[in-house]
Amino acid sequence: RAVELIAQTRGERVDLSRIPFDDAATYSAIQEADTMGVFQIESRAQMQSLRRTRPESLDDLTIQVAIVRPGPILGGAVNPYIARRQAMREDPDFVVPYDHPSLEPVLRDTLGTIIFQDQVIEVAMAFGGFSPGEAEGLRRAMSRKRSAAAIEAYHQRFIEGAARTHGADEETAERVYAMIVGFSGFGFPKAHGAAFGLLAYQSTWLRVHYAPEFLCALLNEQPMGFYASDTLAHEAQRKGIEMIAPDVNLSGEECTVDAEGRIRLGLNFVLGARSAELAALVAAREAGGPFCSLADLASRAGAGRAVLDRLAWAGACDALAAAEAGAGGTARARRTALWRLGVAAPGTAVGDDGTQLALPLALPGAPELQALPDWDAMIADYATTGLTLGKHPAELLRHTLPAEAVTTRDLETLRHETPVVIGGLVIARQRPGTAKGIVFLLLEDEFGTINLIVPPDVYERHRLAVRSEPLLLVRGRLEKLPVAGGALNVFVHDLRPLDGPGETGADVVELAGRGAEAGLAAVAVGGAAAPPEDERSVADFRGVAPAVQSFAAGRRR
């Protein structure tokens, strides 16, 4: 999709098989973990690893995409491999250690560690004296579920074979076999890693040299990848790519890139709008020209009232509403469009393919409506498109945070182990089975992202907030270790949900009096008591927060 967009917008035909595979800018982005949206190397764990391994070739990337897998992790390959890469960068004369000289030919590329499935077979043959058939049997045993017994059947044979073939002592043989057993978790074959590494490089090359087209293609393929559309849009804005909201007169069904390199959201980003109605709207615009008024839109678009309401609340009709309202109408455009389209007579569907158009009758003027506050506009954005192109939620809440709160930008200038307070939007939650109960959160504010490490005791104290709250305030300690290659983490000591503008905590009352007070309130209003509008702000956001990678459940709120 990105290659096609490049041809449409720039008139250039890109052949990804002929791009330079030693591009300095591409490898610089990879080494700095500037890979959001890039296939296979965009996850939180991969980004942390990239800063330490700093790949310099396709061979390095082949290993990189394979290393953050349960097999290499459980097999104890990750930290030794990274440590040896770093040692080789610092000391060109560094000699890679091998458990036995016979392992060097088969483990040279991975610096003495087992990272690929193929290496299990090669190690069993080179060190354990296995025949090709026996080595393949071991590999198959490792690939089965609950394979501990099947793997153990090869244990003694391996120890005896190593002694017979190389005179290896039992301790060394046990250590090598432990590497193999540890690898029995999921791991890549080398050919798989090579294919994915190539795709990762090509994707990063496109991201570096054709960023608007690359992002536009990603948005048009959603849902896919590690990050939600909202996170991808914020990353684009931080990189200076202008994002434009959908517009009934300018947007196509999908996202597009204009001549100035700006990305305009497609009408298909409006949640709840049927594709057939959006296609009819675009067809009517192309056949009869741009819509000249809200009444014209309602009569010609072929969209039902529900879709028109969604388009208006998404801001896709703001230009028409502002033009009709004249001076000062821009600030109230969204509410004006929603009100006026609410009284319009839209066209109605007839049969499977037809639409009975309505007369473009003049619509009554809207009353004097208040401008939409920034917070409410953001809620409307998330409710209708799943993302916001306006102010980030953390920016809108900045004035409510404690005075000592910092931003992700501030973290770059702070020392290692500095106590910090930081708030933002949760964009990923992970609790890997290999992490011994530690939960990893990725927090975003208006300036960037930061990785949060939540230890088991903190997670147990705040389980509900960690698992479900979209906005968090965190207290912890900044980790800025030299061996991390510039990666930053916050080790969390405490956390709580963020409050919205004007929101206060609920009063604590005795249970005995609670029922009576609630009953009086209900009688006073003729029903259940409702909280004031400004106290519903974060509750409203919880209902529309973007779906993010959450534990092993895929994307959810």
Number of C-alpha atoms within 10 A of each C-alpha: 12 21 17 14 20 19 13 16 15 14 10 12 12 14 8 14 9 7 12 11 16 12 13 12 13 23 22 15 17 26 20 17 23 20 23 21 25 24 20 21 29 21 21 19 14 17 19 21 24 26 19 21 22 23 20 16 15 18 15 16 26 24 23 25 23 25 25 20 19 20 26 28 20 18 19 19 22 20 13 14 22 20 14 19 20 17 15 14 12 10 10 8 9 13 11 14 13 15 13 14 10 14 19 19 12 21 18 13 14 22 21 21 27 28 32 25 24 18 21 24 24 20 23 25 22 20 25 27 22 23 13 13 11 16 22 18 17 24 21 15 20 24 17 13 9 11 14 13 11 15 20 14 12 17 19 13 14 23 22 17 20 26 17 13 14 15 11 18 12 13 10 15 23 17 12 25 23 14 19 28 20 19 27 27 19 16 23 21 13 17 13 15 23 21 14 21 25 19 17 22 25 20 21 26 25 22 22 19 12 17 18 26 29 24 26 25 20 20 24 20 14 12 12 14 17 23 20 22 27 22 22 19 21 24 20 18 15 13 10 10 18 16 21 17 22 27 21 25 19 16 19 20 19 17 25 25 23 14 10 10 17 17 24 21 27 25 27 20 23 26 16 13 20 13 12 11 17 22 18 18 24 21 16 17 18 12 9 9 11 15 20 12 18 25 24 19 26 28 23 23 27 28 27 18 18 14 18 26 20 21 29 28 25 28 25 26 27 28 20 23 25 19 16 18 17 9 9 11 18 18 16 19 28 27 19 29 27 23 19 20 23 17 14 23 18 26 21 17 15 10 8 6 8 11 16 14 18 18 15 18 12 11 16 11 11 14 9 8 14 11 17 15 11 14 20 14 19 22 23 23 21 22 22 23 27 20 25 25 17 15 14 22 21 22 15 15 18 19 10 16 17 12 9 8 16 16 22 19 14 11 20 12 8 15 12 15 14 14 16 19 22 25 27 28 23 28 25 25 24 19 16 14 10 11 12 10 15 18 21 24 24 19 24 26 21 21 17 15 20 23 20 23 21 24 17 14 13 17 21 12 12 16 13 12 15 23 17 15 19 25 27 20 19 23 19 21 19 21 22 20 14 10 12 16 18 15 21 20 22 25 21 21 16 16 21 16 19 21 20 22 17 12 17 11 7 8 6 7 9 8 8 8 9 11 11 11 12 13 13 14 15 14 11 11 10 9 11 13 15 11 9 9 10 12 18 18 18 22 12 16 22 16 13 21 23 24 20 22 22 19 17 10 10 12 19 13 17
